[in-house]
């Protein structure tokens, strides 16, 4: 499968050169029409551990060339779901993705805004997910996961999901075990604006879940000390953890412990290959 211009090594060079939001791969006018999900996949950006901070864009840099240069072998991966505005230059999400790559994960960041849709960010305060947004993001997540199964160089047992803001809201509603470990940041698990969405965490019991939230998140107009993901019974399980970061807003990376917490949670739950004991 040809994936044109799939790689922005370091992901954020696209944003650095073109301003605002990271560059999304667009379908040429004379190309066959892609489905919305295929369009998001074709705009997915990848960050390899070998170059987590190399923020530049190389036109025509295909996945085949990326693999040839980096020669990955059985590496774990993260599918990263961005917030409502996409991944902008110098954004907190850039720092999260870079930290994950530096820790040894290949990060796949599907660019949801390349799919024709209404604007996500409609209100700077008290933003909650709605059912349509969540359904679209979950469909994109599952589609990307299916595409990743074709890559023998990925450690398929260790492909995890991380989401921030609207991406995090979507992960609160993920009700299947497609990803054994999920990290949700920048939400309080209370999507009260939509009766069709579940409050709390929908993930099955076998899915490990970490939630990270700033105690002063400006996008959530509630008392976050009293109304956050930790209040739900499903977050009391041994494979789950909720952290409220004191004095921090929607940008969780302002707490230097935030990204290491995500990395440690993922790494501690990685499946190790079973070793054969020789007699």
C-alpha positions in Angstrom: 0.0 0.0 0.0 1.4 3.3 -1.0 1.2 6.0 1.7 2.1 9.3 0.1 3.9 11.8 2.3 3.0 9.9 5.4 6.0 10.9 7.5 6.9 14.1 9.1 9.8 12.9 11.1 9.4 14.6 14.4 5.8 15.4 13.3 6.0 19.1 14.1 8.2 20.3 11.3 5.1 20.5 9.2 3.6 23.0 11.6 6.9 24.9 11.9 7.1 25.5 8.1 3.4 26.1 7.4 2.3 27.7 10.6 -0.6 26.9 13.0 -1.7 23.3 12.6 0.6 20.5 11.4 0.5 20.0 7.7 -2.2 17.5 6.6 -1.7 15.4 3.5 -4.3 16.4 0.9 -5.7 14.2 -1.8 -4.7 15.6 -5.3 -7.7 16.7 -7.4 -7.0 14.1 -10.1 -6.7 11.2 -7.6 -9.4 8.7 -6.9 -11.7 9.9 -4.1 -10.7 8.5 -0.7 -13.1 7.5 2.0 -13.1 9.8 5.0 -11.3 7.2 7.1 -8.7 6.5 4.4 -8.1 10.2 4.1 -7.3 10.5 7.8 -5.0 7.6 7.6 -3.2 9.0 4.6 -2.6 12.2 6.7 -1.2 10.3 9.6 2.1 11.5 10.9 4.7 9.3 12.4 7.5 10.0 14.9 10.3 7.4 15.2 12.3 7.1 18.4 15.5 7.7 16.4 14.4 11.3 15.7 12.0 12.4 18.4 13.0 16.1 18.1 13.9 16.4 14.4 11.2 18.9 13.5 11.5 19.2 9.7 9.5 18.1 6.8 10.8 16.2 3.8 8.5 16.2 0.8 7.8 12.8 -0.7 9.2 11.0 2.4 7.2 7.7 2.2 6.8 5.1 4.9 9.0 2.6 2.9 11.8 5.1 3.0 11.3 5.8 6.6 11.5 2.1 7.5 14.6 1.7 5.3 16.4 4.5 7.1 15.4 3.7 10.7 15.3 -0.1 10.4 12.9 -0.6 13.3 12.5 -4.1 14.7 9.7 -5.1 17.1 9.1 -1.6 18.4 6.1 -0.7 20.6 3.7 1.9 19.3 1.2 4.6 20.4 -1.7 5.9 18.4 -2.2 9.5 19.5 -5.5 11.2 19.3 -5.1 15.0 19.2 -7.4 17.6 20.8 -10.1 19.5 18.9 -7.8 22.0 17.1 -5.2 19.5 15.8 -1.5 19.6 16.7 -0.3 23.1 16.5 3.4 24.3 16.5 4.8 24.5 20.0 1.7 22.9 21.5 1.7 20.7 24.6 0.7 17.8 22.4 4.0 18.1 20.5 5.8 17.7 23.8 3.7 14.6 24.8 4.4 13.0 21.4 8.1 13.8 21.5 8.4 12.4 25.0 6.7 9.1 23.9 9.0 8.8 20.9 12.1 9.5 23.1 11.0 6.7 25.4 11.1 4.2 22.5 7.6 4.3 21.1 6.8 4.9 17.4 3.9 7.4 17.5 1.2 7.4 14.9 -0.9 10.6 15.0 -3.9 10.5 12.7 -4.9 14.0 11.6 -8.6 14.1 12.2 -9.0 17.6 10.7 -8.1 16.3 7.3 -11.5 14.6 7.3 -14.3 17.1 6.1 -16.2 18.1 9.2 -17.5 21.0 11.2 -15.1 22.9 13.5 -14.5 21.0 16.8 -13.6 23.9 19.1 -16.8 25.9 19.5 -16.3 27.3 23.1 -13.1 28.0 24.9 -14.6 27.1 28.3 -16.5 24.0 29.5 -16.0 22.2 26.3 -17.5 18.7 26.3 -17.5 16.0 23.6 -20.6 15.3 21.6 -21.7 11.9 20.4 -20.9 12.6 16.7 -17.4 13.8 17.4 -16.7 10.8 19.6 -18.1 8.3 17.0 -15.9 9.8 14.3 -12.7 9.8 16.4 -13.3 6.2 17.5 -13.9 5.1 13.9 -10.6 6.8 13.0 -8.8 5.1 15.9 -10.0 1.6 14.9 -9.2 2.2 11.2 -5.6 3.3 12.0 -5.2 0.3 14.3 -6.2 -2.1 11.5 -3.7 -0.4 9.2 -0.9 -1.0 11.7 -1.4 -4.7 11.6 0.2 -4.8 8.2 3.6 -3.7 9.6 5.7 -6.7 10.8 8.2 -4.4 12.4 5.7 -3.2 15.0 5.4 -5.1 18.3 1.7 -5.8 17.8 1.2 -6.9 21.5 2.3 -3.4 22.6 0.2 -0.9 20.6 -1.4 1.6 23.0 -3.6 4.6 22.7 -3.1 8.1 24.2 -5.6 11.0 23.7 -5.7 14.6 24.9 -8.8 16.8 25.1 -11.3 15.7 22.5 -9.1 12.8 21.8 -9.2 11.9 25.5 -13.0 12.2 25.5 -13.2 9.7 22.6 -11.0 7.3 24.6 -13.3 7.5 27.6 -16.0 5.9 25.4 -13.8 3.1 23.9 -15.6 0.0 24.9 -13.5 -2.7 23.4 -10.0 -4.2 24.2 -8.4 -3.2 21.0 -5.7 -1.3 23.0 -4.5 -3.0 26.2 -3.4 0.3 27.7 -5.1 3.6 27.3 -4.0 7.1 28.6 -6.5 9.9 28.8 -5.5 13.5 29.4 -7.3 16.8 29.7 -10.8 15.5 30.5 -12.8 14.8 33.7 -14.8 11.9 32.4 -18.1 13.8 32.8 -19.5 14.4 29.2 -22.7 15.7 30.7 -23.5 17.6 27.5 -24.5 14.4 25.7 -26.9 11.9 27.2 -25.8 9.3 24.7 -22.2 9.3 26.1 -21.2 7.4 29.2 -19.8 9.2 32.2 -16.7 7.6 33.5 -14.6 5.0 31.5 -16.3 2.6 29.1 -13.2 0.4 28.7 -13.5 -3.4 29.6 -11.9 -4.5 32.9 -8.8 -5.9 31.2 -7.8 -2.6 29.8 -5.4 -0.6 31.9 -6.3 3.1 32.1 -4.4 6.2 33.2 -6.1 9.6 33.4 -4.2 12.8 33.9 -5.9 16.1 34.5 -4.8 19.6 35.6 -6.6 20.8 38.7 -7.1 24.2 37.0 -8.0 23.0 33.5 -9.6 26.1 31.9 -11.7 24.1 29.5 -13.8 22.4 32.2 -15.9 24.8 34.3 -16.4 22.6 37.3 -14.6 21.9 40.6 -12.0 19.4 39.3 -11.0 18.4 42.8 -14.4 17.0 43.3 -15.5 16.0 39.8 -12.8 14.1 37.9 -12.2 10.6 36.6 -11.2 9.2 40.0 -14.8 9.4 41.3 -15.9 6.5 39.1 -15.9 2.9 40.5 -14.2 1.5 37.4 -11.1 3.7 38.1 -10.6 1.9 41.5 -9.3 -1.2 39.8 -5.7 -2.2 40.3 -4.8 -1.7 36.6 -6.1 1.9 36.7 -4.8 5.2 38.0 -6.1 8.8 38.1 -3.8 11.7 38.7 -4.9 15.3 39.4 -1.9 17.6 38.6 -2.0 20.5 41.1 -2.0 24.1 39.8 -1.9 22.9 36.1 -4.4 23.9 33.3 -5.2 22.1 30.1 -1.5 22.1 29.2 -0.6 19.1 31.4 3.1 19.3 30.3 3.5 22.4 32.5 4.0 19.8 35.2 7.3 18.1 34.4 6.0 14.9 35.9 3.2 14.5 33.4 4.9 12.9 30.4 7.1 10.6 32.6 3.9 9.4 34.3 2.5 8.5 30.9 5.7 6.7 29.8 6.0 4.8 33.0 2.4 3.7 33.0 2.7 2.3 29.4 6.1 0.7 29.9 5.1 -1.1 33.2 2.3 -2.7 31.3 4.1 -3.8 28.2 3.8 -7.5 27.3 7.2 -9.1 27.4 8.0 -12.1 25.1 7.9 -15.4 26.9 11.4 -16.8 27.1 12.0 -20.5 26.5 13.8 -22.2 29.4 16.5 -24.5 28.2 17.2 -27.6 30.3 
